[in-house]
Amino acid sequence: MTGPSQVPLTDDELADLYKTGVEEDLFVLEGLLNDLKSQTDNSQNNRDSIEEAVKQAQGIVHNVKGQGSSFGYPLMTEIGLSYHTLLKFQISQDTLNPAFLKLYEAHLTTMKSIVSNEIRGEGPELLKKVAASLKEKVELVCQT
């Protein structure tokens, strides 16, 4: 015996599901960013706390970037890729660089704008330039 047949979700319905989930993820990332901003010294406890927060953020960003294009938000995937690269690099560092916090915040702010304004597809030229600029800045930071 089989259950009732289910109607597949439309692209718009799938995008709405992604948006709802990603809004929750961005809220958590914002909390993690605030936690990182409060870390002012390099004691071992703070280094452990920073590493834990960055690893948690990395997992969230990994999911956001991995699902973005599938649900009609390719800019989320593009920005998520540079964000993820930056977080991965941070884990290899001994201290939290204040410049990284500004880049984390810039990525998060851009992602929140994309989602809240429901910018699907390729998006406007301005956001493409922002995504390219974020990627460029991350590449520069990660080379040093």
N, C-alpha and C positions, 0 to 999 in steps of 0.2 A: 504494500500500500504506500502510495506517495502522498506527500503533503500538498497543500495548495500551491499552484504555480506562482512564481514571483515575477513581477514585471521588472525588467532591468531598469536601473536608474538612468536618467538622461545625463548628458554632459553637464548641464547646468546644475542638476541635483548633486552630481559628484563634486563639482567645483564648490558648491555650498558646503558639502560635508568637509572637504579639504579646508575651506576657509574657517569653519568652526573649530576644527582641530588645531589648525595652525595658530589661530588667535590664542588658544590656550597655551600652546608651546611658546609663543612670543611673550606672553605674560610671565611664564616661568623664566625665560631668558632674561627678561627685564629684572626680575628678582635676583637672579644670579649675578647680573651686572652690578646691581646695587650692593650685593654682598662683596664683590671684588673691589668696588670703590672704597669700601670701608676697611680694607686690608692696608694698613699704613706702614707696617714694619715687616721685616724679613725674618721674624722668628720661625723656628721649625713648625710651630703650631699653625702660624699663618701660611707658611709654604704648603703645608699639608691641606689646609682649608682651601687655598687658591687652587691647588692641583685638583682637588675633589670638585670644586665648582666648575673649573674649566673642562674637566672630563664629562661632567653632567651636561654642560652646554654643548660640548662637541657631539654627544649622542643625539641631543635634540636637533641641532643644526643638520646633522647627517640625515635624519629622517625628513626634515623640512626640504632640504635640497633634493633628496631622492624622490620625493613625491611631487614636487612642484610642477615639473613638465607634464607628468602623467595626468594632472588634474587641471591643466590649462594655464599654469602660472610659471612659464619658463624663466622669467626674471627671478623668481624665488630660487630656482635651481642655480642660476648663474651667480647670484649674490651669496647664496648658501655655500657655494663651492669656495669662494674666496674667504668667507667667514670661517668655514671649516678648516681651511688651510692655516689661517691665522691662529685658531685655537690649537691646532695640532702643533704648530711651532711654539706656542706659549708653553705647552707641556714640557718641551725640551729645555726651557730656560730656568735659571735658578731664581729669578726674581720677576715680579710683575712690573712690566714697563708701562708707565702712565700713557705713553703714546698708543699702546695696545688698547687701553680702555676707551680712548677716543675712537679708535677704529671699530671696536666692538659696538659702541654706541651708534656710530654711523651706519653700520650694517643693520643693526636692529631697527633703527628709525626708518631706514629705507624699506625694510621688509614690512614693517607695520603700515607704512604708507601704501604699499602695493596691495596689501590685503584689505585694509580699510576702504580703499578706493576701488577695490575689485578690478585691478588692472590685470587682465588676462591677456594671453597672447604675447606678442613681441613688446607691447607697451610703447609709450611715447619716446621720442628721441631723447628727451631730457633724462629719463630714467635709464635708458641704455648708456648714456654718457656717465651717469652716476655709477652704474654697475661697473663700467670699464675703469673708472677712476678708482673705485674701491679695490678692484683686482690689481691695478697697477701699484697702489700704495701697499697692499699686502705683499706683493712680490718684492718691493723695495725693502720692506721691513724684514722679511724672511731671509734676505740675502746677507744682512749684516750679522 
